[in-house]
Amino acid sequence: MAAMTPLLMTMAMNEASNQQANNNLEQTHALEEAQSKANADLEKAAINQDAAADEKSRKAALRRAVASQKAGFGAQGVSSSGGSSEAVLLGMIEDSEDEQRESDNIATLKIAAIDQDLSQEKALNVLQRTQLEERKNLSSFGDLF
């Protein structure tokens, strides 16, 4: 029975060491996750800000183009409120709206990629935590023999 005492002491020390390693890993992962989330939030904000600036520029360019086209129609003595001149203006607006949709889709894809990176990082952290637990269990099991 006296021989069991060192074995129990070794097992207790291994358990304490494994628990400390697990706690350290948890803290490290929590800090990394918080930093990653903060970085992701900054990236998303930058993407949204860029998209808003692009939309503002697009609208300003559209207003200038429409005004220029109307002036051209007026100089030619053609009314800008009917017929083919109206079709030209509507085509310009539709093209601008298509560009906006494309820009919105790109921003959405970028944000989705950032979110996916965060999810993958969390999954990796869970995997690492699980592997540490399994190593701990195997180590404890090995100490018995």
C-alpha positions in Angstrom: 0.0 0.0 0.0 2.9 2.3 0.6 3.9 1.8 -3.0 0.6 3.3 -4.1 1.2 6.6 -2.4 4.0 7.7 -4.9 1.8 6.6 -7.8 -1.1 8.6 -6.4 1.1 11.6 -5.8 2.4 11.4 -9.4 -1.1 11.2 -10.8 -2.2 14.2 -8.7 0.8 16.2 -9.9 0.1 15.2 -13.5 -3.6 16.2 -13.1 -2.6 19.6 -11.6 -0.1 20.2 -14.4 -2.6 19.2 -17.1 -5.2 21.4 -15.5 -2.8 24.3 -15.5 -2.0 23.7 -19.2 -5.7 23.6 -20.0 -6.3 26.8 -18.1 -3.4 28.5 -19.9 -4.7 27.3 -23.3 -8.2 28.5 -22.4 -6.9 32.0 -21.5 -4.7 32.2 -24.6 -7.6 31.2 -26.8 -9.9 33.6 -25.2 -7.5 36.5 -25.7 -6.8 35.4 -29.3 -10.5 35.1 -30.0 -11.2 38.6 -28.5 -8.4 40.1 -30.6 -9.5 38.3 -33.7 -13.1 39.6 -33.2 -11.9 43.1 -32.7 -9.8 42.9 -35.8 -12.7 41.5 -37.8 -15.0 44.2 -36.5 -12.5 46.8 -37.7 -12.2 45.2 -41.1 -16.0 45.0 -41.5 -16.3 48.7 -40.5 -13.6 49.6 -43.1 -15.5 47.6 -45.8 -18.8 49.3 -44.9 -17.1 52.7 -44.9 -15.5 52.1 -48.3 -18.8 50.9 -49.7 -20.6 54.0 -48.4 -17.9 56.2 -49.9 -18.1 54.3 -53.3 -21.9 54.8 -53.3 -21.6 58.5 -52.6 -19.1 58.8 -55.4 -21.2 56.7 -57.8 -24.3 58.9 -57.1 -22.3 62.1 -57.6 -20.9 60.8 -60.9 -24.4 59.7 -62.0 -25.8 63.2 -61.2 -23.0 64.8 -63.2 -23.5 62.4 -66.1 -27.3 62.9 -66.2 -26.9 66.7 -66.0 -24.3 66.6 -68.8 -26.5 64.4 -71.0 -29.5 66.7 -70.4 -27.4 69.7 -71.3 -26.3 67.9 -74.5 -29.9 67.1 -75.3 -30.8 70.7 -74.7 -28.0 72.0 -76.9 -29.3 69.7 -79.7 -32.8 71.0 -79.2 -34.1 67.6 -78.0 -36.3 67.3 -75.0 -34.9 65.2 -72.2 -38.3 64.2 -70.9 -39.5 61.8 -73.6 -38.6 59.2 -76.2 -35.1 58.0 -76.8 -33.6 60.8 -74.6 -35.5 59.4 -71.6 -34.4 55.9 -72.5 -30.7 57.0 -72.6 -31.1 58.6 -69.1 -32.9 55.5 -67.7 -30.1 53.4 -69.1 -27.5 55.4 -67.3 -29.5 55.1 -64.1 -29.9 51.3 -64.5 -26.1 50.9 -65.2 -25.4 52.9 -62.1 -27.7 50.7 -60.0 -26.1 47.5 -61.5 -22.7 48.8 -60.4 -24.1 49.5 -56.9 -25.5 46.0 -56.6 -22.2 44.5 -57.7 -20.4 46.6 -55.2 -22.8 45.6 -52.4 -22.3 41.9 -53.4 -18.5 42.3 -53.2 -18.8 43.9 -49.7 -21.1 41.2 -48.5 -18.7 38.5 -49.7 -15.8 40.2 -48.0 -17.7 40.4 -44.7 -18.8 36.7 -45.1 -15.2 35.7 -45.6 -14.2 37.5 -42.4 -17.0 35.8 -40.5 -15.9 32.4 -41.9 -12.3 33.0 -40.8 -13.5 33.8 -37.3 -15.6 30.6 -37.3 -12.7 28.5 -38.5 -10.5 30.0 -35.8 -13.0 29.1 -33.1 -13.3 25.6 -34.5 -9.5 25.2 -34.4 -9.5 26.4 -30.8 -12.1 23.8 -29.9 -10.0 21.1 -31.7 -6.9 22.1 -29.8 -8.7 22.1 -26.5 -10.1 18.6 -27.3 -6.7 17.3 -28.2 -5.2 18.6 -25.0 -8.0 16.9 -23.0 -7.3 13.6 -24.8 -3.6 13.9 -24.2 -4.4 14.5 -20.5 -6.6 11.5 -20.4 -4.1 9.3 -22.1 -1.4 10.5 -19.8 -3.5 9.8 -16.7 -4.3 6.4 -18.1 -0.7 5.7 -18.8 0.3 6.6 -15.2 -1.9 3.8 -13.9 0.4 1.2 -15.6 
